[in-house]
Amino acid sequence: MTALFARTVFHDALARLSDPHLLRGLAYVGGRWVAGRDGASFKVTDPASFATLAWVAALDAGQTADAISAASAAFPCWRDRLPQESTRILREWHRLILDAREDLALIMTLEQGKPLTESRGEIDYAASFVEWYAEEGKRLNAESVTSHLPGAEMIVRREALGVVGIVTPWNFPSAMITRKAAAALAAGCTVVAHPSSETPLSALALAELGERAGLPAGVFNVVTGDAATIVGRMSADSRVRAMSFTGSTEIGRLIAGQCAPTMKRLVMELGGHAPLIVFADADIDKAADIAVAAKFATSGQDCLAANRIYVERPALAAFTEAFKARIAALKVGAGLEAGVEIGPLMHERAVAKVEEQVADALKRGATLATGGRRHKAGPLFYEPTLLTDVPDDALIMREETFGPVAAVTAFDGEAEVVARANDTEYGLVAYVVTGNGARQMRLARALEYGMVAVNRVKITGGPVPFGGWKQSGLGREGSRHGLEAFTELKYLCIDTAA
């Protein structure tokens, strides 16, 4: 790895880090920074410029097993700590994350591409899960059961599962780590985390801060390298008692199959294909603002993105005009540029998928209102795009879209739009914009989604049970439910007869 560093010219912006030790190129296993066997490594680049950020250790299956062994060995002591002791460490981790906010945001923007303002927001969001679970871990109480047997006292306890495997995506490289890891750690579990190889630097920086906060060796491990090798080893190992994954439904099914022989607990946040439903009684300007925020955050690379926008026909013209004006005004560029709202897509595959969906929609009769091609900023940039009159059989209305393309279509009645919105294998989030209070409640009940946002976009956070129905996932993250996912119930029946 030293030789690779010697002949590589690194991104100039790395000089802006106030704490260069947060930029790590080694994996973190058992409290040690570990290189890949025989120096195996992979390159991490900036998607905006393709400049090199780091060479990162590529661990193999044997080293993944070492990380599981470290987590397994650390589990009994971590599980048995008093909750106020683990809370103190998690709170210190939270403080250190916020103190390093600017450096962490810079690292995230460089490896993921999102605008720096969004990266700062994600660091705050990531830290909030650590703070929330630091407190919630103290409330993992036993519950009493009213006995149905004479001379018996009955208690139900929640106890830590054991080693938890965590697999995170590239679009939210810090928040997805903390939302999972903080819950597992607060429950008394130890963690082996595998971040996306496109964005491993954020996870490694969090490991550095976790070490400074006092997380004992083996409690939190970060294994970098080939996903198939690492996740396959984690899935097959019976010592890993739960797997928490965020990513595509396709990969989620694969991991679930790999975990079946060892009967692991599964927590999965999978694909989304969110509808946004705008009724004619809505404030059109507010609806357009909501649509922009729901569709174009993270350059559209978000499982919560509003992919299918249904507008009641009497409001269609006014909404389309307002929405188009806002889309056309979005600033595209590298994430470190001032005022940028749309950054690059993560890789060429993402751009190619967007191009395919746009071409298919136009072929099927949709109208291109604005955008519709790659942006001059670079090969991985795509113009913020609006398609109107998009038919339901178009690819973009049937497949998850990870890019800055909005698809708008009209509807004529409430029952009709609910049926169309529910006609998908996904069920993560739905958005509704209406001024009718009764309709708000009807839609909230009728939509087959784990989360429904009414007249707003931001709905997530530490106290919220985040997750979806149908093919959008299993279990919940965040909230007390996210903590309980990493516990087992134990029932005690104690004889009290004299």
C-alpha positions as CSV (number, residue, x, y, z in Angstrom):
1,M,0.0,0.0,0.0
2,T,2.9,2.4,0.7
3,A,4.0,2.0,-2.9
4,L,0.5,2.9,-4.2
5,F,0.4,6.0,-2.1
6,A,3.9,7.0,-3.4
7,R,2.8,7.1,-7.0
8,T,-0.6,8.6,-6.6
9,V,-1.5,12.3,-6.8
10,F,-4.3,13.0,-4.3
11,H,-7.2,15.4,-4.3
12,D,-6.1,19.0,-3.4
13,A,-9.1,19.5,-1.2
14,L,-7.8,16.9,1.3
15,A,-5.4,19.7,2.5
16,R,-8.5,21.4,4.0
17,L,-8.9,18.7,6.6
18,S,-8.1,20.2,10.0
19,D,-7.6,16.7,11.4
20,P,-5.8,14.6,8.8
21,H,-6.0,11.5,11.0
22,L,-9.7,11.2,10.1
23,L,-8.7,10.1,6.6
24,R,-8.0,6.4,7.1
25,G,-6.9,3.9,4.5
26,L,-6.8,0.8,6.8
27,A,-9.7,-1.3,8.1
28,Y,-10.4,-1.3,11.8
29,V,-10.5,-4.7,13.4
30,G,-10.2,-5.6,17.1
31,G,-9.0,-2.1,18.0
32,R,-6.2,-2.2,15.4
33,W,-5.8,-0.6,12.0
34,V,-5.4,-3.5,9.5
35,A,-4.0,-3.7,6.0
36,G,-5.3,-6.1,3.4
37,R,-3.4,-9.4,3.1
38,D,-0.3,-8.9,0.9
39,G,-1.2,-5.2,0.7
40,A,-4.5,-5.7,-1.2
41,S,-6.2,-2.4,-1.6
42,F,-8.7,-0.5,-3.8
43,K,-8.9,3.1,-4.9
44,V,-11.5,5.6,-3.7
45,T,-12.1,8.6,-6.1
46,D,-14.2,11.8,-6.2
47,P,-17.1,11.2,-8.6
48,A,-17.0,14.9,-9.6
49,S,-13.4,14.9,-10.8
50,F,-12.2,11.3,-10.6
51,A,-9.3,12.5,-8.5
52,T,-7.9,10.0,-6.0
53,L,-8.9,10.3,-2.4
54,A,-7.2,7.2,-0.9
55,W,-6.2,3.7,-1.3
56,V,-8.2,1.5,1.2
57,A,-7.4,-1.9,2.6
58,A,-9.2,-4.8,0.9
59,L,-9.7,-7.5,3.5
60,D,-10.4,-11.1,2.6
61,A,-12.7,-13.7,4.1
62,G,-10.1,-14.8,6.7
63,Q,-9.7,-11.3,7.9
64,T,-13.5,-10.9,8.0
65,A,-13.6,-13.9,10.2
66,D,-10.9,-12.3,12.4
67,A,-13.2,-9.3,12.8
68,I,-16.1,-11.5,13.8
69,S,-13.8,-13.3,16.3
70,A,-12.9,-9.9,17.8
71,A,-16.5,-8.8,18.1
72,S,-17.5,-12.2,19.6
73,A,-14.7,-12.0,22.2
74,A,-15.7,-8.4,23.1
75,F,-19.4,-9.1,23.4
76,P,-19.6,-10.5,27.0
77,C,-17.9,-7.5,28.5
78,W,-19.8,-5.0,26.5
79,R,-23.1,-6.7,27.1
80,D,-22.5,-6.7,30.9
81,R,-21.4,-3.1,31.2
82,L,-23.8,-0.9,33.2
83,P,-25.9,1.0,30.8
84,Q,-24.7,4.4,32.2
85,E,-21.2,3.3,31.2
86,S,-22.0,2.5,27.6
87,T,-24.1,5.7,27.5
88,R,-21.1,7.8,28.5
89,I,-19.1,6.3,25.6
90,L,-21.8,6.8,23.1
91,R,-22.4,10.4,24.2
92,E,-18.7,11.1,23.8
93,W,-18.8,9.6,20.3
94,H,-21.7,11.9,19.6
95,R,-19.7,14.9,20.8
96,L,-16.7,14.0,18.8
97,I,-18.7,13.5,15.6
98,L,-20.2,17.0,16.0
99,D,-16.8,18.5,16.8
100,A,-15.5,17.0,13.6
101,R,-18.5,18.0,11.5
102,E,-16.6,20.1,8.9
103,D,-14.0,17.4,8.3
104,L,-16.5,14.6,8.1
105,A,-18.7,16.6,5.7
106,L,-15.7,17.3,3.5
107,I,-14.7,13.7,3.4
108,M,-18.3,12.7,2.5
109,T,-18.6,15.3,-0.3
110,L,-15.4,14.2,-1.8
111,E,-16.2,10.5,-1.8
112,Q,-19.9,10.6,-2.4
113,G,-20.4,13.8,-4.4
114,K,-23.3,15.4,-2.6
115,P,-23.2,19.1,-2.0
116,L,-21.3,20.2,1.1
117,T,-24.5,21.6,2.7
118,E,-26.2,18.3,2.4
119,S,-23.1,16.5,3.8
120,R,-23.1,18.8,6.9
121,G,-26.8,18.0,7.3
122,E,-26.1,14.3,7.1
123,I,-23.4,14.5,9.8
124,D,-25.9,16.2,12.1
125,Y,-28.4,13.5,11.2
126,A,-25.8,10.7,11.8
127,A,-24.8,12.2,15.2
128,S,-28.5,12.4,16.3
129,F,-28.8,8.6,16.2
130,V,-25.8,8.2,18.5
131,E,-27.3,10.7,21.0
132,W,-30.8,9.2,20.9
133,Y,-29.6,5.6,21.4
134,A,-27.2,6.6,24.1
135,E,-30.2,7.6,26.1
136,E,-32.6,4.9,25.0
137,G,-30.2,2.2,26.0
138,K,-30.8,3.0,29.6
139,R,-34.4,2.2,29.2
140,L,-34.2,-1.3,27.9
141,N,-36.2,-2.5,30.9
142,A,-37.6,-5.8,31.9
143,E,-41.4,-6.1,31.9
144,S,-43.6,-7.8,34.4
145,V,-46.2,-10.3,33.3
146,T,-49.4,-10.9,35.4
147,S,-49.0,-14.5,36.4
148,H,-51.7,-17.0,35.4
149,L,-50.1,-19.7,37.6
150,P,-50.3,-19.8,41.4
151,G,-47.0,-19.3,43.3
152,A,-45.2,-18.0,40.3
153,E,-43.5,-14.6,39.4
154,M,-43.1,-13.9,35.7
155,I,-40.6,-11.5,34.1
156,V,-39.8,-10.9,30.5
157,R,-36.3,-9.5,29.7
158,R,-34.7,-8.2,26.6
159,E,-31.1,-9.3,26.2
160,A,-28.5,-8.5,23.6
161,L,-28.4,-10.8,20.5
162,G,-24.6,-10.9,20.1
163,V,-22.5,-9.9,17.1
164,V,-24.4,-7.8,14.6
165,G,-23.3,-7.5,10.9
166,I,-23.9,-4.2,9.3
167,V,-23.9,-3.5,5.5
168,T,-24.3,0.1,4.4
169,P,-24.8,1.9,1.0
170,W,-22.9,4.7,-0.6
171,N,-25.7,7.3,-0.7
172,F,-25.7,8.0,3.1
173,P,-22.3,6.8,4.2
174,S,-22.4,8.2,7.7
175,A,-26.0,8.1,8.8
176,M,-26.6,4.5,7.8
177,I,-23.6,3.5,9.9
178,T,-24.8,5.3,13.0
179,R,-28.5,4.5,12.7
180,K,-27.6,0.8,12.8
181,A,-24.5,0.7,14.9
182,A,-25.7,3.0,17.7
183,A,-28.8,0.9,18.1
184,A,-26.8,-2.3,18.2
185,L,-24.3,-0.9,20.6
186,A,-26.9,0.5,22.9
187,A,-28.6,-2.9,23.1
188,G,-25.3,-4.4,24.2
189,C,-24.3,-6.0,20.9
190,T,-21.0,-5.7,19.2
191,V,-20.7,-4.7,15.5
192,V,-18.9,-5.8,12.3
193,A,-19.6,-3.1,9.7
194,H,-19.0,-3.3,6.0
195,P,-19.4,0.1,4.2
196,S,-19.7,0.4,0.4
197,S,-16.4,0.3,-1.4
198,E,-17.4,3.5,-3.1
199,T,-17.6,5.4,0.2
200,P,-15.6,3.7,2.9
201,L,-13.8,6.8,4.2
202,S,-16.8,8.1,6.2
203,A,-17.2,4.8,8.0
204,L,-13.4,4.7,8.8
205,A,-13.5,8.2,10.1
206,L,-16.4,7.2,12.4
207,A,-14.3,4.3,13.6
208,E,-11.4,6.6,14.4
209,L,-13.8,8.8,16.5
210,G,-15.3,5.8,18.2
211,E,-11.9,4.7,19.3
212,R,-11.2,8.1,20.7
213,A,-14.5,8.0,22.5
214,G,-13.5,4.9,24.3
215,L,-15.3,2.1,22.4
216,P,-13.3,-1.0,23.6
217,A,-11.3,-3.1,21.2
218,G,-13.6,-5.4,19.2
219,V,-16.8,-3.7,20.0
220,F,-17.0,-1.7,16.7
221,N,-15.1,-3.1,13.7
222,V,-15.1,-1.8,10.1
223,V,-14.2,-4.3,7.4
224,T,-13.5,-2.8,3.9
225,G,-13.1,-4.6,0.6
226,D,-15.1,-6.7,-1.8
227,A,-18.7,-6.9,-0.8
228,A,-19.4,-10.5,-2.0
229,T,-16.4,-11.8,-0.1
230,I,-17.0,-9.9,3.2
231,V,-20.8,-10.1,3.3
232,G,-20.8,-13.7,2.3
233,R,-18.5,-14.6,5.2
234,M,-20.6,-12.6,7.6
235,S,-23.8,-14.2,6.4
236,A,-22.4,-17.7,6.7
237,D,-20.9,-17.3,10.2
238,S,-23.2,-18.6,13.0
239,R,-21.5,-16.2,15.5
240,V,-23.2,-13.3,13.7
241,R,-26.6,-13.3,15.1
242,A,-28.2,-10.4,13.1
243,M,-27.6,-8.7,9.8
244,S,-28.7,-5.2,9.1
245,F,-28.6,-4.1,5.5
246,T,-29.5,-1.0,3.5
247,G,-29.5,-1.3,-0.2
248,S,-31.4,-2.7,-3.2
249,T,-34.2,-5.3,-2.8
250,E,-32.3,-7.6,-5.2
251,I,-29.2,-7.7,-2.9
252,G,-31.4,-7.9,0.2
253,R,-33.0,-11.1,-1.2
254,L,-29.5,-12.5,-1.8
255,I,-28.3,-11.7,1.7
256,A,-31.5,-13.1,3.2
257,G,-30.9,-16.4,1.4
258,Q,-27.3,-16.5,2.6
259,C,-28.4,-15.9,6.2
260,A,-31.2,-18.6,6.1
261,P,-29.0,-21.6,7.2
262,T,-28.0,-19.8,10.4
263,M,-31.4,-18.3,11.1
264,K,-30.1,-14.8,11.6
265,R,-32.3,-11.8,12.7
266,L,-32.7,-9.6,9.6
267,V,-33.2,-5.9,9.5
268,M,-33.4,-4.6,6.0
269,E,-34.1,-1.2,4.5
270,L,-34.5,-2.0,0.8
271,G,-35.7,-0.2,-2.4
272,G,-38.3,2.5,-2.6
273,H,-40.5,3.8,-5.4
274,A,-42.3,6.7,-3.6
275,P,-45.4,8.3,-4.9
276,L,-46.1,12.0,-4.4
277,I,-49.8,12.8,-4.7
278,V,-50.8,16.5,-5.2
279,F,-54.5,17.3,-4.9
280,A,-56.1,20.3,-6.6
281,D,-56.9,21.9,-3.2
282,A,-53.2,22.1,-2.3
283,D,-51.1,25.3,-2.2
284,I,-49.4,24.9,-5.6
285,D,-46.2,26.8,-4.6
286,K,-45.8,24.7,-1.5
287,A,-46.5,21.5,-3.5
288,A,-43.8,22.4,-6.0
289,D,-41.3,23.1,-3.1
290,I,-42.2,19.8,-1.5
291,A,-41.7,18.0,-4.9
292,V,-38.3,19.5,-5.4
293,A,-37.1,18.6,-1.9
294,A,-38.6,15.1,-2.1
295,K,-37.2,14.4,-5.6
296,F,-33.8,16.1,-5.9
297,A,-32.1,15.7,-2.5
298,T,-28.9,13.8,-2.8
299,S,-29.2,14.4,-6.6
300,G,-32.2,12.0,-6.5
301,Q,-30.0,9.1,-5.2
302,D,-32.3,8.4,-2.2
303,C,-34.6,5.5,-1.5
304,L,-37.1,8.1,-0.1
305,A,-37.1,10.1,-3.4
306,A,-40.5,10.9,-4.9
307,N,-40.2,8.9,-8.1
308,R,-43.9,9.0,-9.3
309,I,-45.6,12.4,-9.0
310,Y,-49.4,12.2,-9.5
311,V,-51.2,15.6,-9.8
312,E,-54.9,16.0,-9.8
313,R,-55.8,17.2,-13.3
314,P,-57.3,20.6,-12.5
315,A,-54.0,21.6,-10.8
316,L,-51.7,19.9,-13.4
317,A,-50.8,22.9,-15.5
318,A,-50.1,25.3,-12.6
319,F,-48.1,22.7,-10.7
320,T,-46.1,21.7,-13.8
321,E,-45.2,25.3,-14.5
322,A,-44.1,26.0,-10.9
323,F,-42.2,22.7,-10.7
324,K,-40.4,23.2,-14.0
325,A,-39.2,26.7,-13.0
326,R,-37.7,25.3,-9.8
327,I,-36.0,22.4,-11.5
328,A,-34.5,24.6,-14.2
329,A,-33.0,26.9,-11.5
330,L,-31.2,24.1,-9.6
331,K,-27.4,24.6,-9.7
332,V,-25.4,21.6,-10.9
333,G,-21.7,21.2,-10.0
334,A,-19.1,19.6,-7.8
335,G,-20.2,19.4,-4.2
336,L,-17.6,21.8,-2.9
337,E,-18.7,24.6,-5.2
338,A,-20.8,27.3,-3.5
339,G,-24.5,27.1,-4.0
340,V,-24.5,23.7,-5.7
341,E,-27.7,21.7,-5.2
342,I,-27.1,18.8,-7.6
343,G,-23.9,16.9,-7.6
344,P,-22.6,14.0,-9.7
345,L,-24.2,10.5,-9.7
346,M,-22.2,7.9,-8.1
347,H,-21.0,5.9,-11.1
348,E,-21.5,5.4,-14.8
349,R,-24.1,2.7,-14.2
350,A,-26.4,5.2,-12.5
351,V,-26.1,7.6,-15.4
352,A,-26.8,4.9,-17.9
353,K,-29.9,3.8,-16.0
354,V,-31.2,7.4,-15.9
355,E,-30.6,7.7,-19.7
356,E,-32.5,4.5,-20.3
357,Q,-35.5,5.5,-18.2
358,V,-35.7,8.9,-19.9
359,A,-35.5,7.4,-23.4
360,D,-38.1,4.8,-22.6
361,A,-40.5,7.4,-21.2
362,L,-40.2,9.6,-24.3
363,K,-40.7,6.6,-26.5
364,R,-43.9,5.8,-24.7
365,G,-45.3,9.3,-25.2
366,A,-44.0,11.4,-22.3
367,T,-43.0,15.0,-22.9
368,L,-39.6,16.4,-22.0
369,A,-40.2,19.7,-20.2
370,T,-36.7,20.5,-19.1
371,G,-33.3,18.7,-18.9
372,G,-32.9,15.3,-20.4
373,R,-29.2,14.8,-21.0
374,R,-25.8,14.6,-19.4
375,H,-24.6,17.9,-17.9
376,K,-21.5,19.7,-19.1
377,A,-20.1,19.7,-15.6
378,G,-18.7,16.2,-16.2
379,P,-19.3,12.6,-17.2
380,L,-21.3,11.6,-14.1
381,F,-23.5,14.7,-14.0
382,Y,-27.1,14.7,-15.3
383,E,-29.3,17.7,-15.9
384,P,-32.2,18.0,-13.5
385,T,-35.0,16.7,-15.6
386,L,-38.8,16.9,-15.8
387,L,-40.9,14.5,-17.7
388,T,-44.7,15.1,-18.0
389,D,-47.6,13.0,-19.3
390,V,-45.6,9.9,-18.3
391,P,-47.6,6.7,-18.8
392,D,-47.8,4.1,-16.0
393,D,-46.1,1.4,-18.2
394,A,-42.9,3.5,-18.6
395,L,-39.8,2.1,-16.9
396,I,-39.5,5.2,-14.7
397,M,-43.0,4.5,-13.2
398,R,-42.2,0.9,-12.5
399,E,-38.5,0.9,-11.4
400,E,-36.7,2.8,-8.7
401,T,-35.0,5.9,-10.1
402,F,-31.7,6.9,-8.6
403,G,-31.1,10.2,-10.3
404,P,-32.3,13.8,-10.8
405,V,-35.3,13.0,-13.0
406,A,-38.9,13.7,-12.0
407,A,-41.9,12.0,-13.7
408,V,-45.3,13.7,-13.5
409,T,-48.6,12.3,-14.6
410,A,-52.3,13.3,-14.0
411,F,-55.0,11.6,-12.0
412,D,-58.8,12.2,-11.8
413,G,-60.0,10.8,-8.5
414,E,-58.9,9.7,-5.1
415,A,-59.6,6.0,-5.4
416,E,-57.9,5.9,-8.8
417,V,-54.6,7.5,-7.5
418,V,-54.5,5.3,-4.4
419,A,-54.8,2.2,-6.6
420,R,-52.0,3.5,-8.9
421,A,-49.8,4.5,-6.0
422,N,-50.1,1.1,-4.4
423,D,-49.5,-0.8,-7.6
424,T,-45.9,-1.6,-6.9
425,E,-43.8,-4.2,-5.1
426,Y,-42.3,-1.4,-3.0
427,G,-43.8,0.3,0.1
428,L,-41.3,2.5,1.9
429,V,-42.7,6.1,1.9
430,A,-45.5,8.0,0.2
431,Y,-46.0,11.8,0.1
432,V,-49.4,13.5,0.1
433,V,-50.1,17.2,-0.5
434,T,-53.7,18.3,0.3
435,G,-55.5,20.9,2.3
436,N,-58.3,18.6,3.1
437,G,-58.0,17.2,6.7
438,A,-60.3,14.3,6.2
439,R,-58.5,13.3,2.9
440,Q,-55.2,13.4,4.8
441,M,-56.4,10.7,7.2
442,R,-58.0,8.6,4.4
443,L,-54.9,8.6,2.3
444,A,-52.7,7.9,5.3
445,R,-54.7,4.7,5.9
446,A,-55.2,3.7,2.3
447,L,-51.6,3.9,1.1
448,E,-49.6,0.7,1.5
449,Y,-46.4,2.2,2.8
450,G,-44.5,2.1,6.1
451,M,-44.2,5.9,6.2
452,V,-46.6,8.6,4.9
453,A,-45.6,12.3,4.8
454,V,-48.4,14.7,4.6
455,N,-47.7,18.3,3.5
456,R,-44.0,17.9,4.3
457,V,-40.8,16.1,3.3
458,K,-38.6,15.7,6.3
459,I,-40.0,13.0,8.5
460,T,-37.1,10.9,9.7
461,G,-35.0,11.0,12.9
462,G,-33.9,9.1,16.0
463,P,-37.3,8.6,17.5
464,V,-38.9,7.4,14.2
465,P,-39.4,3.8,13.2
466,F,-38.0,3.9,9.7
467,G,-38.9,1.1,7.4
468,G,-41.2,-0.1,4.7
469,W,-43.8,-2.7,3.7
470,K,-43.8,-5.4,1.0
471,Q,-40.4,-5.6,-0.8
472,S,-39.1,-2.4,0.8
473,G,-37.7,-4.2,3.9
474,L,-38.0,-6.1,7.1
475,G,-38.1,-4.6,10.6
476,R,-37.5,-1.0,11.6
477,E,-34.5,1.3,12.2
478,G,-34.6,4.2,14.6
479,S,-37.0,4.4,17.6
480,R,-37.3,1.9,20.3
481,H,-38.2,-0.7,17.7
482,G,-34.8,-0.3,16.1
483,L,-33.2,-1.0,19.5
484,E,-35.4,-4.0,20.2
485,A,-34.4,-5.5,16.8
486,F,-31.0,-6.4,18.3
487,T,-32.4,-8.1,21.3
488,E,-33.9,-11.4,22.2
489,L,-36.8,-11.9,24.6
490,K,-36.2,-14.1,27.6
491,Y,-39.1,-15.2,29.8
492,L,-38.4,-16.0,33.5
493,C,-40.9,-18.0,35.6
494,I,-39.8,-18.0,39.2
495,D,-41.4,-20.2,41.9
496,T,-42.5,-18.1,44.9
497,A,-44.5,-20.7,46.7
498,A,-43.7,-20.9,50.5
